[in-house]
Structure formats: structure tokens, C-alpha cells
Amino acid sequence: MSGARVLVTGASLGIGRAIAFGFAAERARLALTYLETEAKAVAEQCRDLGAPAVTLHRLDLGDERSIRTCAGEVVSILGGLDILGDNAGVVWRRFLEQTSAEIDLQVRVNLLGTIKLTHLLLPHVRDAVIVIGSTASLHGTATLSAYGASQWGVRGWAKALAREQPDKRIVLVHPLVTATRMNDFRSLPPERVAEVVLMVARGELDLELGADVDVRDLVRAP
């Protein structure tokens, strides 16, 4: 991964931050996005870990103008990407406790935002698109109906895209419940998910087009 140009969305917290640190240790050149939580400290640690270059980009996947601005900045600075890491997303819990706006936001960010950002960047991606999905898209999950719907959509889109673009490695990595802000920082350490993402990025797994990589198959839950 040394010198590879990598974009990680949602890199200021949780899984995205752990993925960023993993690529930094491999000496990749990084573009990191954030929304509400500033990522300056993450960028500094990535440099300390060995990343030769790190840039920060604010990205709101629910806002098309923000998506276009971020994509343009990344391409302008890096000249293209080797790996796109689609990680950012939002979640709310019980269906009847959500507002219509919260339901809309999950679909708009998790599904449409991911699709739109990838649509803009895919022509500039040389190697792989690694989509951080969810085991909620492999089976129904109680309390995650709207979020699950968005992730089932992401999974279907990525699988179709992998067949449309066979020259790119398009892979889905599905974490189980992970210790992030989405889950009150409880359960599987995000570093374990990042380990699997790096395995995919380095080509260590024999994967078909649009493969589902279930983190449960490769790491043990705590």
C-alpha cells in the first residue's frame, strides 16, 4: 500500500478512523473526510504512523453540493485514487420512534450519498472500491429497519456495479456490531474491522466480483 492514494469517508471516528490509521501505517497517501467531528487529530496521528501525505475534506453525504465539492478537491489534489473507501453513514434505532426526516436521512446518506460520491470518483479509481456495509444487509436486524433498508440497497448497488465494472475490485465488507458512536462505543473494536479492510485492499483474500466479506468469518467477536 506504500504510496497508494486512498480516500476514506467518515474518517474522524470509529471504523473510518481505524481504517485511516491502518492505511497510514502502510504509508498510503490519504484523503480523509469528516462531517461533525473535526479530523485534525486523526490526520496528525496518520502522519505520525507514516502516511506521507494527508488531506482533510468536509463531506455531507446528504448534500449533493458537498459531495461534488469533496470529489473535486480529492481528484485535484491526488490526481486520482487507487482505493476508494466508502465508509460514512448514519443510523437510528426503532422504526416507530423515528421521524420521517430521520428515515429520509438514512436513505439519503447511506444509499444515495454513497452512490453519488462513487459515481463522481469511479472514473478516477485505478484499483478498488471497498464499501463498508453491514451485517444488517445480510439478514433482517431488529431495531434497524430503515438503516437495514439503506444497507440492503447499498449491497444490491455494489454487486451490480461490480459486474458492470469488472476492471475494478468492488467489494463489500460487512462489520457486525462495532464499538462506534452508532453503538455507544460497545462491542467489536473498530480496529478489527480495519484489519479486514486492509486484507481486502492488499489483495490477500480470493474474492469474486462484488464479494461480501463478513467480518464474523475473519475475526472473533469479543
C-alpha positions as semicolon CSV with decimal commas, in nm:
position;residue;x (nm);y (nm);z (nm)
1;M;0,000;0,000;0,000
2;S;0,302;0,231;0,015
3;G;0,226;0,542;-0,190
4;A;-0,129;0,430;-0,275
5;R;-0,383;0,711;-0,297
6;V;-0,671;0,630;-0,064
7;L;-0,991;0,814;0,024
8;V;-1,169;0,713;0,346
9;T;-1,506;0,872;0,417
10;G;-1,623;0,923;0,772
11;A;-1,266;0,909;0,897
12;S;-1,293;1,119;1,210
13;L;-1,447;0,846;1,428
14;G;-1,499;0,474;1,468
15;I;-1,438;0,237;1,179
16;G;-1,331;0,513;0,941
17;R;-1,065;0,638;1,179
18;A;-0,933;0,286;1,236
19;I;-0,919;0,228;0,860
20;A;-0,733;0,556;0,812
21;F;-0,476;0,454;1,075
22;G;-0,436;0,116;0,906
23;F;-0,362;0,270;0,567
24;A;-0,134;0,529;0,728
25;A;0,077;0,252;0,878
26;E;0,107;0,112;0,526
27;R;0,240;0,453;0,415
28;A;-0,055;0,532;0,188
29;R;-0,135;0,887;0,078
30;L;-0,466;0,973;0,240
31;A;-0,768;1,190;0,179
32;L;-0,997;1,179;0,482
33;T;-1,350;1,314;0,514
34;Y;-1,535;1,431;0,821
35;L;-1,868;1,597;0,897
36;E;-1,947;1,698;1,255
37;T;-1,628;1,590;1,429
38;E;-1,310;1,763;1,316
39;A;-1,040;1,524;1,198
40;K;-0,722;1,727;1,257
41;A;-0,606;1,498;1,536
42;V;-0,671;1,195;1,314
43;A;-0,466;1,350;1,035
44;E;-0,178;1,422;1,273
45;Q;-0,177;1,065;1,400
46;C;-0,185;0,933;1,043
47;R;0,128;1,136;0,968
48;D;0,292;1,001;1,283
49;L;0,206;0,647;1,170
50;G;0,384;0,700;0,838
51;A;0,139;0,849;0,587
52;P;0,348;1,072;0,358
53;A;0,052;1,299;0,280
54;V;-0,286;1,356;0,446
55;T;-0,561;1,597;0,342
56;L;-0,892;1,666;0,514
57;H;-1,221;1,730;0,337
58;R;-1,558;1,815;0,489
59;L;-1,827;1,590;0,339
60;D;-2,201;1,581;0,395
61;L;-2,331;1,280;0,203
62;G;-2,681;1,418;0,239
63;D;-2,592;1,729;0,038
64;E;-2,514;1,699;-0,333
65;R;-2,314;2,022;-0,345
66;S;-2,091;1,895;-0,063
67;I;-2,044;1,565;-0,246
68;R;-1,938;1,740;-0,566
69;T;-1,704;1,978;-0,384
70;C;-1,534;1,696;-0,194
71;A;-1,490;1,479;-0,504
72;G;-1,343;1,770;-0,698
73;E;-1,097;1,854;-0,420
74;V;-0,976;1,496;-0,388
75;V;-0,920;1,449;-0,760
76;S;-0,749;1,787;-0,790
77;I;-0,509;1,717;-0,504
78;L;-0,433;1,347;-0,557
79;G;-0,484;1,331;-0,932
80;G;-0,694;1,019;-0,886
81;L;-0,735;0,732;-0,642
82;D;-0,610;0,379;-0,606
83;I;-0,868;0,289;-0,341
84;L;-1,200;0,447;-0,250
85;G;-1,323;0,353;0,096
86;D;-1,698;0,419;0,122
87;N;-1,750;0,414;0,498
88;A;-1,956;0,713;0,618
89;G;-2,315;0,656;0,727
90;V;-2,585;0,729;0,983
91;V;-2,828;0,513;1,183
92;W;-3,134;0,549;1,405
93;R;-3,297;0,272;1,602
94;R;-3,659;0,163;1,643
95;F;-3,871;0,231;1,337
96;L;-4,178;0,382;1,507
97;E;-3,959;0,609;1,721
98;Q;-3,803;0,771;1,414
99;T;-3,927;1,083;1,244
100;S;-3,989;1,098;0,872
101;A;-3,683;1,321;0,840
102;E;-3,463;1,063;1,018
103;I;-3,583;0,787;0,788
104;D;-3,517;1,007;0,486
105;L;-3,169;1,099;0,609
106;Q;-3,059;0,736;0,646
107;V;-3,156;0,655;0,288
108;R;-3,020;0,984;0,154
109;V;-2,681;0,949;0,326
110;N;-2,618;0,574;0,337
111;L;-2,754;0,485;-0,005
112;L;-2,787;0,787;-0,233
113;G;-2,486;0,975;-0,095
114;T;-2,260;0,672;-0,129
115;I;-2,382;0,612;-0,484
116;K;-2,338;0,976;-0,588
117;L;-1,987;1,009;-0,445
118;T;-1,878;0,685;-0,608
119;H;-2,036;0,794;-0,937
120;L;-1,815;1,102;-0,940
121;L;-1,497;0,928;-0,830
122;L;-1,513;0,589;-1,003
123;P;-1,362;0,717;-1,332
124;H;-1,060;0,824;-1,126
125;V;-1,023;0,499;-0,927
126;R;-0,745;0,273;-1,051
127;D;-0,788;-0,032;-0,831
128;A;-1,064;-0,087;-0,575
129;V;-1,384;0,041;-0,420
130;I;-1,427;-0,102;-0,071
131;V;-1,776;-0,043;0,063
132;I;-1,822;-0,072;0,438
133;G;-2,167;-0,225;0,457
134;S;-2,330;-0,402;0,750
135;T;-2,437;-0,749;0,851
136;A;-2,782;-0,585;0,865
137;S;-2,779;-0,623;0,485
138;L;-2,718;-0,999;0,513
139;H;-3,020;-1,067;0,732
140;G;-3,303;-0,875;0,899
141;T;-3,200;-0,698;1,219
142;A;-3,449;-0,591;1,485
143;T;-3,449;-0,214;1,554
144;L;-3,258;-0,138;1,232
145;S;-3,532;-0,147;0,970
146;A;-3,471;0,186;0,791
147;Y;-3,094;0,158;0,829
148;G;-3,113;-0,202;0,710
149;A;-3,314;-0,097;0,405
150;S;-3,046;0,155;0,311
151;Q;-2,773;-0,107;0,354
152;W;-2,960;-0,369;0,152
153;G;-2,979;-0,103;-0,120
154;V;-2,606;-0,035;-0,097
155;R;-2,533;-0,405;-0,122
156;G;-2,753;-0,452;-0,430
157;W;-2,600;-0,147;-0,598
158;A;-2,241;-0,254;-0,528
159;K;-2,300;-0,607;-0,654
160;A;-2,448;-0,481;-0,979
161;L;-2,174;-0,221;-1,019
162;A;-1,908;-0,489;-0,974
163;R;-2,043;-0,670;-1,277
164;E;-2,076;-0,352;-1,479
165;Q;-1,717;-0,250;-1,395
166;P;-1,522;-0,579;-1,387
167;D;-1,190;-0,398;-1,426
168;K;-1,232;-0,258;-1,074
169;R;-1,228;-0,457;-0,749
170;I;-1,559;-0,366;-0,591
171;V;-1,602;-0,542;-0,257
172;L;-1,837;-0,513;0,041
173;V;-1,702;-0,552;0,393
174;H;-1,978;-0,617;0,647
175;P;-1,898;-0,543;1,012
176;L;-2,102;-0,691;1,291
177;V;-2,196;-0,463;1,582
178;T;-1,886;-0,249;1,631
179;A;-1,779;-0,011;1,908
180;T;-1,859;0,315;1,729
181;R;-2,079;0,615;1,802
182;M;-2,362;0,427;1,626
183;N;-2,348;0,163;1,901
184;D;-2,246;0,371;2,203
185;F;-1,885;0,255;2,154
186;R;-1,964;-0,102;2,262
187;S;-1,880;-0,443;2,110
188;L;-1,616;-0,528;1,845
189;P;-1,319;-0,286;1,836
190;P;-1,317;-0,096;1,505
191;E;-0,952;-0,190;1,459
192;R;-1,063;-0,546;1,389
193;V;-1,281;-0,425;1,103
194;A;-0,991;-0,217;0,973
195;E;-0,772;-0,529;0,968
196;V;-1,020;-0,696;0,732
197;V;-1,039;-0,386;0,510
198;L;-0,659;-0,385;0,480
199;M;-0,664;-0,755;0,391
200;V;-0,904;-0,675;0,107
201;A;-0,700;-0,373;-0,005
202;R;-0,379;-0,574;-0,017
203;G;-0,548;-0,849;-0,220
204;E;-0,493;-1,116;0,044
205;L;-0,840;-1,269;0,001
206;D;-0,957;-1,466;-0,302
207;L;-1,275;-1,274;-0,385
208;E;-1,523;-1,277;-0,671
209;L;-1,680;-0,966;-0,826
210;G;-1,898;-0,785;-0,575
211;A;-1,797;-1,020;-0,295
212;D;-1,947;-0,999;0,052
213;V;-1,676;-1,014;0,318
214;D;-1,843;-1,090;0,651
215;V;-1,614;-0,972;0,930
216;R;-1,756;-1,251;1,151
217;D;-1,583;-1,505;0,927
218;L;-1,240;-1,350;0,984
219;V;-1,237;-1,215;1,339
220;R;-1,387;-1,327;1,666
221;A;-1,641;-1,113;1,845
222;P;-1,536;-1,005;2,196
